[in-house]
Amino acid sequence: MSALSRDDVAHVAMLARIQLTDEELDRLAGQLDQIVGWVGQINEVAAQDVPPMSHPLPLTNVTRADEVRPSLTAEQALSGAPEAAQQRFSVPRILDEE
């Protein structure tokens, strides 16, 4: 018997705004219960002297340093634009201001 009921899965799906069929609710109830069980097993193994981590390998920042380099002038950048105004690309408004 699953510790998570079909109603629990339906509630989580509603919170996530996911529409599920009756068959999906039945199938996912067992799957979600297994996932919760596995997380519980991991919590049992976790030792107090092991710090929590978001990734098993150390991550480094691979971005380059910012350097000023020659680039296009505003006129060059806007030369192919269908429409420009005040040294900016002019695009159709898609949001109303209220």
C-alpha positions as CSV (number, residue, x, y, z in Angstrom):
1,M,0.0,0.0,0.0
2,S,1.3,3.4,-1.0
3,A,1.9,6.0,1.8
4,L,0.9,8.7,-0.7
5,S,-2.7,8.5,-1.9
6,R,-4.1,9.3,-5.2
7,D,-5.6,12.4,-3.7
8,D,-2.1,13.5,-2.5
9,V,-0.8,13.2,-6.1
10,A,-3.9,15.1,-7.4
11,H,-3.2,17.9,-4.9
12,V,0.5,18.2,-5.9
13,A,-0.5,18.1,-9.6
14,M,-3.1,20.9,-8.9
15,L,-0.4,23.0,-7.2
16,A,1.9,22.5,-10.2
17,R,-0.9,23.3,-12.5
18,I,-0.6,19.9,-14.2
19,Q,-3.7,18.1,-15.6
20,L,-3.5,14.4,-15.1
21,T,-5.8,11.6,-16.2
22,D,-7.2,9.0,-13.7
23,E,-4.7,6.4,-15.1
24,E,-1.8,8.9,-14.6
25,L,-2.8,9.6,-11.1
26,D,-2.9,5.9,-10.2
27,R,0.5,5.3,-11.8
28,L,2.2,8.4,-10.4
29,A,1.0,7.7,-6.9
30,G,3.2,4.6,-6.7
31,Q,6.1,6.3,-8.5
32,L,6.0,9.4,-6.3
33,D,5.9,7.1,-3.2
34,Q,9.0,5.3,-4.4
35,I,10.8,8.7,-5.0
36,V,9.9,9.8,-1.5
37,G,11.2,6.5,-0.1
38,W,14.5,6.9,-2.0
39,V,14.9,10.5,-0.6
40,G,14.3,9.0,2.9
41,Q,17.1,6.5,2.3
42,I,19.5,9.2,1.3
43,N,18.6,11.2,4.4
44,E,19.4,8.1,6.6
45,V,22.9,7.8,5.0
46,A,23.8,11.5,5.2
47,A,26.3,12.1,7.9
48,Q,26.6,15.2,10.0
49,D,30.2,15.7,9.0
50,V,29.4,15.8,5.3
51,P,28.4,19.3,4.1
52,P,25.4,19.5,1.8
53,M,26.3,20.2,-1.8
54,S,24.5,21.1,-5.0
55,H,26.9,19.2,-7.3
56,P,29.2,16.2,-6.7
57,L,32.1,17.8,-8.5
58,P,33.6,21.2,-7.8
59,L,32.4,23.8,-10.3
60,T,34.5,26.7,-11.6
61,N,33.5,29.8,-13.4
62,V,34.6,29.5,-17.0
63,T,33.6,33.0,-18.1
64,R,36.3,35.3,-19.5
65,A,37.3,38.6,-17.9
66,D,35.6,41.7,-19.3
67,E,37.9,43.6,-21.6
68,V,37.1,46.8,-23.6
69,R,37.5,45.9,-27.2
70,P,36.7,47.8,-30.5
71,S,33.0,47.3,-31.5
72,L,30.4,48.6,-33.8
73,T,29.3,52.2,-33.5
74,A,25.6,52.9,-33.0
75,E,25.2,53.9,-36.6
76,Q,26.9,50.6,-37.8
77,A,24.8,48.5,-35.5
78,L,21.5,50.2,-36.6
79,S,22.4,50.3,-40.3
80,G,20.5,47.0,-41.0
81,A,17.5,47.8,-38.7
82,P,14.1,48.2,-40.4
83,E,13.5,51.2,-38.0
84,A,15.5,53.1,-35.5
85,A,14.8,56.0,-33.1
86,Q,17.2,57.9,-30.8
87,Q,20.1,55.4,-31.6
88,R,17.9,52.4,-30.6
89,F,16.1,49.6,-32.4
90,S,12.5,50.5,-32.8
91,V,10.1,47.6,-32.5
92,P,6.3,47.2,-32.3
93,R,4.8,47.6,-28.9
94,I,3.4,44.3,-27.6
95,L,2.4,45.3,-24.0
96,D,-0.1,48.0,-23.1
97,E,0.9,50.5,-20.5
98,E,-1.8,51.1,-18.0
